[in-house]
Amino acid sequence: MNVQRLFDRYNRRFFAGRLLGWTVDEVHCSDSPAGRHGEYGSCSEKTREIFIQIGLSPAEKRKTLLHEMCHAVARDECHDRPWQKEMFRIAELGARGMASEARSYALRLNARL
């Protein structure tokens, strides 16, 4: 699966091309150049790059890519409300699993408040 092609398709379908000029690479996330990274992916607004962990299943790649694209569009490095809003928005457009993931982060956020 070519993640850059998948990114381009998702960028058109879910984000109306708002992430034009971004690139995607598969890397070992522990070696990711992005400052903060998760277990499966990270993104850098500064370099306009998304990094996806090598070795993920196709389903996990898709889910991680959409997750990171929402970070990029929301300009939210955490999982706060702007990122959650993007996740819910793309869920309404048919992105599977995004609403449940956003809800789980919303519960964590509310627990901190």
VOGUBA-321487 format. One record per atom (N, C-alpha, C): atom name; x, y, z. Coordinates in nm, 3 decimals, padded with zeros to 5 digits. Example, Ala and Ser with C-alpha at 12.3 -4.5 7.8 and 13.67 -1.06 7.14 Angstrom:
rec tinu = N&c1 = 01.319&c2 = -00.569&c3 = 00.780
rec tinu = CA&c1 = 01.230&c2 = -00.450&c3 = 00.780
rec tinu = C&c1 = 01.320&c2 = -00.330&c3 = 00.780
rec tinu = N&c1 = 01.285&c2 = -00.225&c3 = 00.708
rec tinu = CA&c1 = 01.367&c2 = -00.106&c3 = 00.714
rec tinu = C&c1 = 01.290&c2 = 00.003&c3 = 00.787
END
This chain:
rec tinu = N&c1 = 00.084&c2 = -00.118&c3 = 00.000
rec tinu = CA&c1 = 00.000&c2 = 00.000&c3 = 00.000
rec tinu = C&c1 = 00.089&c2 = 00.125&c3 = 00.000
rec tinu = N&c1 = 00.068&c2 = 00.211&c3 = -00.096
rec tinu = CA&c1 = 00.143&c2 = 00.335&c3 = -00.105
rec tinu = C&c1 = 00.074&c2 = 00.441&c3 = -00.018
rec tinu = N&c1 = 00.136&c2 = 00.479&c3 = 00.093
rec tinu = CA&c1 = 00.071&c2 = 00.570&c3 = 00.187
rec tinu = C&c1 = 00.059&c2 = 00.712&c3 = 00.132
rec tinu = N&c1 = 00.150&c2 = 00.752&c3 = 00.044
rec tinu = CA&c1 = 00.138&c2 = 00.886&c3 = -00.014
rec tinu = C&c1 = 00.015&c2 = 00.893&c3 = -00.105
rec tinu = N&c1 = -00.008&c2 = 00.788&c3 = -00.184
rec tinu = CA&c1 = -00.127&c2 = 00.785&c3 = -00.269
rec tinu = C&c1 = -00.255&c2 = 00.782&c3 = -00.186
rec tinu = N&c1 = -00.251&c2 = 00.706&c3 = -00.078
rec tinu = CA&c1 = -00.366&c2 = 00.700&c3 = 00.012
rec tinu = C&c1 = -00.390&c2 = 00.837&c3 = 00.075
rec tinu = N&c1 = -00.284&c2 = 00.903&c3 = 00.117
rec tinu = CA&c1 = -00.294&c2 = 01.039&c3 = 00.170
rec tinu = C&c1 = -00.361&c2 = 01.131&c3 = 00.068
rec tinu = N&c1 = -00.315&c2 = 01.126&c3 = -00.056
rec tinu = CA&c1 = -00.371&c2 = 01.213&c3 = -00.160
rec tinu = C&c1 = -00.520&c2 = 01.188&c3 = -00.178
rec tinu = N&c1 = -00.558&c2 = 01.062&c3 = -00.176
rec tinu = CA&c1 = -00.700&c2 = 01.028&c3 = -00.191
rec tinu = C&c1 = -00.781&c2 = 01.078&c3 = -00.071
rec tinu = N&c1 = -00.731&c2 = 01.056&c3 = 00.049
rec tinu = CA&c1 = -00.801&c2 = 01.103&c3 = 00.169
rec tinu = C&c1 = -00.804&c2 = 01.256&c3 = 00.174
rec tinu = N&c1 = -00.697&c2 = 01.319&c3 = 00.130
rec tinu = CA&c1 = -00.692&c2 = 01.465&c3 = 00.129
rec tinu = C&c1 = -00.805&c2 = 01.521&c3 = 00.041
rec tinu = N&c1 = -00.827&c2 = 01.461&c3 = -00.073
rec tinu = CA&c1 = -00.937&c2 = 01.505&c3 = -00.160
rec tinu = C&c1 = -01.072&c2 = 01.472&c3 = -00.098
rec tinu = N&c1 = -01.088&c2 = 01.349&c3 = -00.050
rec tinu = CA&c1 = -01.218&c2 = 01.302&c3 = -00.003
rec tinu = C&c1 = -01.264&c2 = 01.367&c3 = 00.127
rec tinu = N&c1 = -01.175&c2 = 01.376&c3 = 00.224
rec tinu = CA&c1 = -01.215&c2 = 01.421&c3 = 00.357
rec tinu = C&c1 = -01.174&c2 = 01.565&c3 = 00.390
rec tinu = N&c1 = -01.074&c2 = 01.618&c3 = 00.322
rec tinu = CA&c1 = -01.019&c2 = 01.747&c3 = 00.361
rec tinu = C&c1 = -01.022&c2 = 01.853&c3 = 00.250
rec tinu = N&c1 = -01.089&c2 = 01.824&c3 = 00.139
rec tinu = CA&c1 = -01.103&c2 = 01.919&c3 = 00.028
rec tinu = C&c1 = -00.968&c2 = 01.976&c3 = -00.016
rec tinu = N&c1 = -00.863&c2 = 01.894&c3 = -00.010
rec tinu = CA&c1 = -00.731&c2 = 01.935&c3 = -00.057
rec tinu = C&c1 = -00.657&c2 = 02.031&c3 = 00.034
rec tinu = N&c1 = -00.702&c2 = 02.050&c3 = 00.158
rec tinu = CA&c1 = -00.639&c2 = 02.146&c3 = 00.249
rec tinu = C&c1 = -00.496&c2 = 02.110&c3 = 00.288
rec tinu = N&c1 = -00.456&c2 = 01.985&c3 = 00.266
rec tinu = CA&c1 = -00.321&c2 = 01.944&c3 = 00.306
rec tinu = C&c1 = -00.229&c2 = 01.931&c3 = 00.184
rec tinu = N&c1 = -00.251&c2 = 02.014&c3 = 00.086
rec tinu = CA&c1 = -00.167&c2 = 02.015&c3 = -00.034
rec tinu = C&c1 = -00.022&c2 = 02.045&c3 = 00.004
rec tinu = N&c1 = 00.069&c2 = 01.968&c3 = -00.049
rec tinu = CA&c1 = 00.211&c2 = 01.990&c3 = -00.021
rec tinu = C&c1 = 00.266&c2 = 01.908&c3 = 00.095
rec tinu = N&c1 = 00.180&c2 = 01.837&c3 = 00.165
rec tinu = CA&c1 = 00.227&c2 = 01.751&c3 = 00.274
rec tinu = C&c1 = 00.277&c2 = 01.620&c3 = 00.215
rec tinu = N&c1 = 00.372&c2 = 01.558&c3 = 00.283
rec tinu = CA&c1 = 00.421&c2 = 01.426&c3 = 00.241
rec tinu = C&c1 = 00.404&c2 = 01.327&c3 = 00.355
rec tinu = N&c1 = 00.405&c2 = 01.199&c3 = 00.317
rec tinu = CA&c1 = 00.389&c2 = 01.091&c3 = 00.414
rec tinu = C&c1 = 00.502&c2 = 00.992&c3 = 00.395
rec tinu = N&c1 = 00.561&c2 = 00.950&c3 = 00.505
rec tinu = CA&c1 = 00.667&c2 = 00.850&c3 = 00.501
rec tinu = C&c1 = 00.638&c2 = 00.742&c3 = 00.604
rec tinu = N&c1 = 00.679&c2 = 00.621&c3 = 00.572
rec tinu = CA&c1 = 00.673&c2 = 00.512&c3 = 00.670
rec tinu = C&c1 = 00.810&c2 = 00.502&c3 = 00.735
rec tinu = N&c1 = 00.812&c2 = 00.510&c3 = 00.867
rec tinu = CA&c1 = 00.936&c2 = 00.510&c3 = 00.943
rec tinu = C&c1 = 00.916&c2 = 00.430&c3 = 01.071
rec tinu = N&c1 = 01.024&c2 = 00.407&c3 = 01.143
rec tinu = CA&c1 = 01.012&c2 = 00.359&c3 = 01.280
rec tinu = C&c1 = 00.985&c2 = 00.483&c3 = 01.363
rec tinu = N&c1 = 00.870&c2 = 00.490&c3 = 01.427
rec tinu = CA&c1 = 00.829&c2 = 00.613&c3 = 01.495
rec tinu = C&c1 = 00.927&c2 = 00.658&c3 = 01.602
rec tinu = N&c1 = 00.998&c2 = 00.566&c3 = 01.660
rec tinu = CA&c1 = 01.098&c2 = 00.607&c3 = 01.759
rec tinu = C&c1 = 01.209&c2 = 00.687&c3 = 01.693
rec tinu = N&c1 = 01.226&c2 = 00.673&c3 = 01.561
rec tinu = CA&c1 = 01.326&c2 = 00.749&c3 = 01.486
rec tinu = C&c1 = 01.266&c2 = 00.868&c3 = 01.414
rec tinu = N&c1 = 01.138&c2 = 00.894&c3 = 01.436
rec tinu = CA&c1 = 01.067&c2 = 00.999&c3 = 01.365
rec tinu = C&c1 = 01.128&c2 = 01.136&c3 = 01.390
rec tinu = N&c1 = 01.145&c2 = 01.214&c3 = 01.284
rec tinu = CA&c1 = 01.196&c2 = 01.350&c3 = 01.303
rec tinu = C&c1 = 01.097&c2 = 01.443&c3 = 01.372
rec tinu = N&c1 = 00.969&c2 = 01.410&c3 = 01.372
rec tinu = CA&c1 = 00.870&c2 = 01.495&c3 = 01.438
rec tinu = C&c1 = 00.898&c2 = 01.495&c3 = 01.588
rec tinu = N&c1 = 00.882&c2 = 01.609&c3 = 01.649
rec tinu = CA&c1 = 00.914&c2 = 01.623&c3 = 01.791
rec tinu = C&c1 = 00.836&c2 = 01.529&c3 = 01.880
rec tinu = N&c1 = 00.705&c2 = 01.531&c3 = 01.870
rec tinu = CA&c1 = 00.621&c2 = 01.443&c3 = 01.951
rec tinu = C&c1 = 00.569&c2 = 01.333&c3 = 01.861
rec tinu = N&c1 = 00.566&c2 = 01.214&c3 = 01.913
rec tinu = CA&c1 = 00.514&c2 = 01.106&c3 = 01.830
rec tinu = C&c1 = 00.439&c2 = 01.007&c3 = 01.916
rec tinu = N&c1 = 00.346&c2 = 00.941&c3 = 01.851
rec tinu = CA&c1 = 00.271&c2 = 00.836&c3 = 01.917
rec tinu = C&c1 = 00.329&c2 = 00.702&c3 = 01.880
rec tinu = N&c1 = 00.261&c2 = 00.601&c3 = 01.920
rec tinu = CA&c1 = 00.306&c2 = 00.465&c3 = 01.893
rec tinu = C&c1 = 00.299&c2 = 00.432&c3 = 01.743
rec tinu = N&c1 = 00.197&c2 = 00.486&c3 = 01.676
rec tinu = CA&c1 = 00.173&c2 = 00.450&c3 = 01.535
rec tinu = C&c1 = 00.201&c2 = 00.561&c3 = 01.436
rec tinu = N&c1 = 00.210&c2 = 00.684&c3 = 01.480
rec tinu = CA&c1 = 00.231&c2 = 00.792&c3 = 01.384
rec tinu = C&c1 = 00.259&c2 = 00.925&c3 = 01.450
rec tinu = N&c1 = 00.295&c2 = 01.022&c3 = 01.366
rec tinu = CA&c1 = 00.321&c2 = 01.158&c3 = 01.411
rec tinu = C&c1 = 00.310&c2 = 01.250&c3 = 01.291
rec tinu = N&c1 = 00.302&c2 = 01.379&c3 = 01.321
rec tinu = CA&c1 = 00.305&c2 = 01.475&c3 = 01.211
rec tinu = C&c1 = 00.381&c2 = 01.599&c3 = 01.255
rec tinu = N&c1 = 00.437&c2 = 01.666&c3 = 01.158
rec tinu = CA&c1 = 00.514&c2 = 01.788&c3 = 01.183
rec tinu = C&c1 = 00.457&c2 = 01.898&c3 = 01.095
rec tinu = N&c1 = 00.394&c2 = 01.996&c3 = 01.160
rec tinu = CA&c1 = 00.342&c2 = 02.110&c3 = 01.084
rec tinu = C&c1 = 00.457&c2 = 02.190&c3 = 01.023
rec tinu = N&c1 = 00.567&c2 = 02.197&c3 = 01.095
rec tinu = CA&c1 = 00.684&c2 = 02.274&c3 = 01.050
rec tinu = C&c1 = 00.737&c2 = 02.223&c3 = 00.915
rec tinu = N&c1 = 00.751&c2 = 02.090&c3 = 00.903
rec tinu = CA&c1 = 00.805&c2 = 02.033&c3 = 00.779
rec tinu = C&c1 = 00.695&c2 = 01.981&c3 = 00.686
rec tinu = N&c1 = 00.569&c2 = 01.987&c3 = 00.732
rec tinu = CA&c1 = 00.454&c2 = 01.940&c3 = 00.654
rec tinu = C&c1 = 00.470&c2 = 01.793&c3 = 00.616
rec tinu = N&c1 = 00.504&c2 = 01.713&c3 = 00.718
rec tinu = CA&c1 = 00.523&c2 = 01.570&c3 = 00.699
rec tinu = C&c1 = 00.441&c2 = 01.491&c3 = 00.799
rec tinu = N&c1 = 00.395&c2 = 01.376&c3 = 00.753
rec tinu = CA&c1 = 00.328&c2 = 01.279&c3 = 00.840
rec tinu = C&c1 = 00.413&c2 = 01.152&c3 = 00.836
rec tinu = N&c1 = 00.432&c2 = 01.094&c3 = 00.953
rec tinu = CA&c1 = 00.511&c2 = 00.972&c3 = 00.964
rec tinu = C&c1 = 00.422&c2 = 00.860&c3 = 01.016
rec tinu = N&c1 = 00.424&c2 = 00.746&c3 = 00.949
rec tinu = CA&c1 = 00.345&c2 = 00.630&c3 = 00.987
rec tinu = C&c1 = 00.441&c2 = 00.517&c3 = 01.021
rec tinu = N&c1 = 00.412&c2 = 00.448&c3 = 01.130
rec tinu = CA&c1 = 00.496&c2 = 00.337&c3 = 01.176
rec tinu = C&c1 = 00.505&c2 = 00.227&c3 = 01.070
rec tinu = N&c1 = 00.625&c2 = 00.183&c3 = 01.043
rec tinu = CA&c1 = 00.647&c2 = 00.070&c3 = 00.953
rec tinu = C&c1 = 00.586&c2 = -00.056&c3 = 01.014
rec tinu = N&c1 = 00.528&c2 = -00.140&c3 = 00.931
rec tinu = CA&c1 = 00.481&c2 = -00.270&c3 = 00.975
rec tinu = C&c1 = 00.337&c2 = -00.276&c3 = 01.022
rec tinu = N&c1 = 00.262&c2 = -00.166&c3 = 01.011
rec tinu = CA&c1 = 00.122&c2 = -00.170&c3 = 01.050
rec tinu = C&c1 = 00.039&c2 = -00.246&c3 = 00.947
rec tinu = N&c1 = -00.070&c2 = -00.303&c3 = 00.992
rec tinu = CA&c1 = -00.163&c2 = -00.367&c3 = 00.899
rec tinu = C&c1 = -00.225&c2 = -00.258&c3 = 00.812
rec tinu = N&c1 = -00.278&c2 = -00.294&c3 = 00.695
rec tinu = CA&c1 = -00.343&c2 = -00.192&c3 = 00.611
rec tinu = C&c1 = -00.452&c2 = -00.114&c3 = 00.686
rec tinu = N&c1 = -00.531&c2 = -00.182&c3 = 00.769
rec tinu = CA&c1 = -00.637&c2 = -00.112&c3 = 00.843
rec tinu = C&c1 = -00.578&c2 = -00.013&c3 = 00.942
rec tinu = N&c1 = -00.473&c2 = -00.051&c3 = 01.013
rec tinu = CA&c1 = -00.409&c2 = 00.039&c3 = 01.109
rec tinu = C&c1 = -00.340&c2 = 00.155&c3 = 01.038
rec tinu = N&c1 = -00.283&c2 = 00.130&c3 = 00.920
rec tinu = CA&c1 = -00.223&c2 = 00.238&c3 = 00.842
rec tinu = C&c1 = -00.327&c2 = 00.342&c3 = 00.806
rec tinu = N&c1 = -00.441&c2 = 00.296&c3 = 00.758
rec tinu = CA&c1 = -00.549&c2 = 00.387&c3 = 00.718
rec tinu = C&c1 = -00.597&c2 = 00.471&c3 = 00.838
rec tinu = N&c1 = -00.621&c2 = 00.403&c3 = 00.947
rec tinu = CA&c1 = -00.670&c2 = 00.470&c3 = 01.067
rec tinu = C&c1 = -00.568&c2 = 00.571&c3 = 01.119
rec tinu = N&c1 = -00.441&c2 = 00.532&c3 = 01.123
rec tinu = CA&c1 = -00.335&c2 = 00.619&c3 = 01.172
rec tinu = C&c1 = -00.317&c2 = 00.739&c3 = 01.080
rec tinu = N&c1 = -00.322&c2 = 00.715&c3 = 00.951
rec tinu = CA&c1 = -00.307&c2 = 00.825&c3 = 00.856
rec tinu = C&c1 = -00.418&c2 = 00.929&c3 = 00.876
rec tinu = N&c1 = -00.542&c2 = 00.885&c3 = 00.886
rec tinu = CA&c1 = -00.652&c2 = 00.979&c3 = 00.908
rec tinu = C&c1 = -00.637&c2 = 01.052&c3 = 01.041
rec tinu = N&c1 = -00.596&c2 = 00.980&c3 = 01.144
rec tinu = CA&c1 = -00.572&c2 = 01.040&c3 = 01.276
rec tinu = C&c1 = -00.470&c2 = 01.154&c3 = 01.264
rec tinu = N&c1 = -00.360&c2 = 01.127&c3 = 01.197
rec tinu = CA&c1 = -00.253&c2 = 01.227&c3 = 01.183
rec tinu = C&c1 = -00.296&c2 = 01.341&c3 = 01.091
rec tinu = N&c1 = -00.375&c2 = 01.313&c3 = 00.990
rec tinu = CA&c1 = -00.426&c2 = 01.418&c3 = 00.902
rec tinu = C&c1 = -00.516&c2 = 01.513&c3 = 00.980
rec tinu = N&c1 = -00.592&c2 = 01.460&c3 = 01.073
rec tinu = CA&c1 = -00.676&c2 = 01.545&c3 = 01.157
rec tinu = C&c1 = -00.591&c2 = 01.635&c3 = 01.246
rec tinu = N&c1 = -00.478&c2 = 01.584&c3 = 01.296
rec tinu = CA&c1 = -00.385&c2 = 01.669&c3 = 01.372
rec tinu = C&c1 = -00.336&c2 = 01.783&c3 = 01.283
rec tinu = N&c1 = -00.299&c2 = 01.750&c3 = 01.160
rec tinu = CA&c1 = -00.244&c2 = 01.849&c3 = 01.068
rec tinu = C&c1 = -00.346&c2 = 01.958&c3 = 01.036
rec tinu = N&c1 = -00.468&c2 = 01.920&c3 = 01.006
rec tinu = CA&c1 = -00.571&c2 = 02.017&c3 = 00.970
rec tinu = C&c1 = -00.611&c2 = 02.101&c3 = 01.091
rec tinu = N&c1 = -00.623&c2 = 02.038&c3 = 01.207
rec tinu = CA&c1 = -00.666&c2 = 02.109&c3 = 01.328
rec tinu = C&c1 = -00.554&c2 = 02.191&c3 = 01.390
rec tinu = N&c1 = -00.431&c2 = 02.165&c3 = 01.348
rec tinu = CA&c1 = -00.313&c2 = 02.230&c3 = 01.409
rec tinu = C&c1 = -00.316&c2 = 02.211&c3 = 01.560
rec tinu = N&c1 = -00.342&c2 = 02.088&c3 = 01.597
rec tinu = CA&c1 = -00.358&c2 = 02.050&c3 = 01.737
rec tinu = C&c1 = -00.267&c2 = 01.931&c3 = 01.762
rec tinu = N&c1 = -00.157&c2 = 01.952&c3 = 01.834
rec tinu = CA&c1 = -00.063&c2 = 01.844&c3 = 01.862
rec tinu = C&c1 = -00.117&c2 = 01.743&c3 = 01.962
rec tinu = N&c1 = -00.213&c2 = 01.785&c3 = 02.040
rec tinu = CA&c1 = -00.272&c2 = 01.696&c3 = 02.139
rec tinu = C&c1 = -00.400&c2 = 01.637&c3 = 02.081
rec tinu = N&c1 = -00.484&c2 = 01.589&c3 = 02.166
rec tinu = CA&c1 = -00.611&c2 = 01.532&c3 = 02.122
rec tinu = C&c1 = -00.725&c2 = 01.616&c3 = 02.179
rec tinu = N&c1 = -00.706&c2 = 01.747&c3 = 02.173
rec tinu = CA&c1 = -00.803&c2 = 01.839&c3 = 02.229
rec tinu = C&c1 = -00.920&c2 = 01.861&c3 = 02.133
rec tinu = N&c1 = -01.006&c2 = 01.953&c3 = 02.168
rec tinu = CA&c1 = -01.130&c2 = 01.973&c3 = 02.094
rec tinu = C&c1 = -01.114&c2 = 02.000&c3 = 01.944
rec tinu = N&c1 = -01.017&c2 = 02.081&c3 = 01.899
rec tinu = CA&c1 = -01.005&c2 = 02.103&c3 = 01.754
rec tinu = C&c1 = -00.979&c2 = 01.971&c3 = 01.678
rec tinu = N&c1 = -00.892&c2 = 01.888&c3 = 01.734
rec tinu = CA&c1 = -00.864&c2 = 01.758&c3 = 01.672
rec tinu = C&c1 = -00.987&c2 = 01.669&c3 = 01.676
rec tinu = N&c1 = -01.056&c2 = 01.665&c3 = 01.791
rec tinu = CA&c1 = -01.177&c2 = 01.584&c3 = 01.804
rec tinu = C&c1 = -01.283&c2 = 01.628&c3 = 01.703
rec tinu = N&c1 = -01.297&c2 = 01.757&c3 = 01.685
rec tinu = CA&c1 = -01.396&c2 = 01.810&c3 = 01.590
rec tinu = C&c1 = -01.367&c2 = 01.758&c3 = 01.449
rec tinu = N&c1 = -01.240&c2 = 01.757&c3 = 01.409
rec tinu = CA&c1 = -01.203&c2 = 01.704&c3 = 01.278
rec tinu = C&c1 = -01.233&c2 = 01.555&c3 = 01.268
rec tinu = N&c1 = -01.203&c2 = 01.483&c3 = 01.374
rec tinu = CA&c1 = -01.230&c2 = 01.339&c3 = 01.374
rec tinu = C&c1 = -01.379&c2 = 01.311&c3 = 01.357
rec tinu = N&c1 = -01.462&c2 = 01.384&c3 = 01.429
rec tinu = CA&c1 = -01.607&c2 = 01.366&c3 = 01.416
rec tinu = C&c1 = -01.655&c2 = 01.408&c3 = 01.277
rec tinu = N&c1 = -01.596&c2 = 01.514&c3 = 01.224
rec tinu = CA&c1 = -01.636&c2 = 01.562&c3 = 01.091
rec tinu = C&c1 = -01.609&c2 = 01.457&c3 = 00.984
rec tinu = N&c1 = -01.490&c2 = 01.397&c3 = 00.986
rec tinu = CA&c1 = -01.460&c2 = 01.298&c3 = 00.882
rec tinu = C&c1 = -01.537&c2 = 01.168&c3 = 00.905
rec tinu = N&c1 = -01.572&c2 = 01.141&c3 = 01.031
rec tinu = CA&c1 = -01.657&c2 = 01.024&c3 = 01.060
rec tinu = C&c1 = -01.792&c2 = 01.041&c3 = 00.990
rec tinu = N&c1 = -01.844&c2 = 01.162&c3 = 00.994
rec tinu = CA&c1 = -01.972&c2 = 01.189&c3 = 00.927
rec tinu = C&c1 = -01.961&c2 = 01.171&c3 = 00.775
rec tinu = N&c1 = -01.841&c2 = 01.185&c3 = 00.723
rec tinu = CA&c1 = -01.818&c2 = 01.167&c3 = 00.579
rec tinu = C&c1 = -01.787&c2 = 01.021&c3 = 00.544
rec tinu = N&c1 = -01.785&c2 = 00.934&c3 = 00.643
rec tinu = CA&c1 = -01.767&c2 = 00.792&c3 = 00.616
rec tinu = C&c1 = -01.636&c2 = 00.731&c3 = 00.662
rec tinu = N&c1 = -01.552&c2 = 00.805&c3 = 00.733
rec tinu = CA&c1 = -01.426&c2 = 00.750&c3 = 00.782
rec tinu = C&c1 = -01.456&c2 = 00.661&c3 = 00.903
rec tinu = N&c1 = -01.435&c2 = 00.534&c3 = 00.887
rec tinu = CA&c1 = -01.468&c2 = 00.437&c3 = 00.993
rec tinu = C&c1 = -01.376&c2 = 00.446&c3 = 01.114
rec tinu = N&c1 = -01.435&c2 = 00.433&c3 = 01.232
rec tinu = CA&c1 = -01.358&c2 = 00.426&c3 = 01.356
rec tinu = C&c1 = -01.315&c2 = 00.559&c3 = 01.413
rec tinu = N&c1 = -01.334&c2 = 00.667&c3 = 01.340
rec tinu = CA&c1 = -01.285&c2 = 00.797&c3 = 01.387
rec tinu = C&c1 = -01.370&c2 = 00.852&c3 = 01.501
rec tinu = N&c1 = -01.501&c2 = 00.835&c3 = 01.494
rec tinu = CA&c1 = -01.588&c2 = 00.889&c3 = 01.600
rec tinu = C&c1 = -01.561&c2 = 00.820&c3 = 01.733
rec tinu = N&c1 = -01.546&c2 = 00.689&c3 = 01.732
rec tinu = CA&c1 = -01.522&c2 = 00.618&c3 = 01.858
rec tinu = C&c1 = -01.386&c2 = 00.656&c3 = 01.917
rec tinu = N&c1 = -01.287&c2 = 00.676&c3 = 01.831
rec tinu = CA&c1 = -01.156&c2 = 00.718&c3 = 01.881
rec tinu = C&c1 = -01.163&c2 = 00.859&c3 = 01.941
rec tinu = N&c1 = -01.232&c2 = 00.949&c3 = 01.872
rec tinu = CA&c1 = -01.246&c2 = 01.085&c3 = 01.923
rec tinu = C&c1 = -01.321&c2 = 01.086&c3 = 02.056
rec tinu = N&c1 = -01.425&c2 = 01.002&c3 = 02.067
rec tinu = CA&c1 = -01.500&c2 = 00.995&c3 = 02.193
rec tinu = C&c1 = -01.411&c2 = 00.949&c3 = 02.308
rec tinu = N&c1 = -01.323&c2 = 00.853&c3 = 02.281
rec tinu = CA&c1 = -01.236&c2 = 00.803&c3 = 02.388
rec tinu = C&c1 = -01.141&c2 = 00.912&c3 = 02.435
rec tinu = N&c1 = -01.089&c2 = 00.994&c3 = 02.343
rec tinu = CA&c1 = -01.003&c2 = 01.104&c3 = 02.383
rec tinu = C&c1 = -01.082&c2 = 01.213&c3 = 02.454
rec tinu = N&c1 = -01.207&c2 = 01.235&c3 = 02.412
rec tinu = CA&c1 = -01.293&c2 = 01.335&c3 = 02.479
rec tinu = C&c1 = -01.316&c2 = 01.296&c3 = 02.624
rec tinu = N&c1 = -01.338&c2 = 01.168&c3 = 02.648
rec tinu = CA&c1 = -01.357&c2 = 01.121&c3 = 02.786
rec tinu = C&c1 = -01.233&c2 = 01.145&c3 = 02.870
rec tinu = N&c1 = -01.116&c2 = 01.120&c3 = 02.812
rec tinu = CA&c1 = -00.990&c2 = 01.144&c3 = 02.885
rec tinu = C&c1 = -00.972&c2 = 01.293&c3 = 02.914
rec tinu = N&c1 = -01.004&c2 = 01.375&c3 = 02.814
rec tinu = CA&c1 = -00.991&c2 = 01.520&c3 = 02.830
rec tinu = C&c1 = -01.084&c2 = 01.570&c3 = 02.941
rec tinu = N&c1 = -01.208&c2 = 01.524&c3 = 02.939
rec tinu = CA&c1 = -01.304&c2 = 01.565&c3 = 03.042
rec tinu = C&c1 = -01.262&c2 = 01.517&c3 = 03.180
rec tinu = N&c1 = -01.199&c2 = 01.402&c3 = 03.188
rec tinu = CA&c1 = -01.153&c2 = 01.349&c3 = 03.317
rec tinu = C&c1 = -01.041&c2 = 01.437&c3 = 03.375
rec tinu = N&c1 = -00.962&c2 = 01.501&c3 = 03.289
rec tinu = CA&c1 = -00.853&c2 = 01.588&c3 = 03.335
rec tinu = C&c1 = -00.906&c2 = 01.721&c3 = 03.387
rec tinu = N&c1 = -01.021&c2 = 01.763&c3 = 03.336
rec tinu = CA&c1 = -01.075&c2 = 01.896&c3 = 03.373
rec tinu = C&c1 = -01.133&c2 = 01.899&c3 = 03.511
END
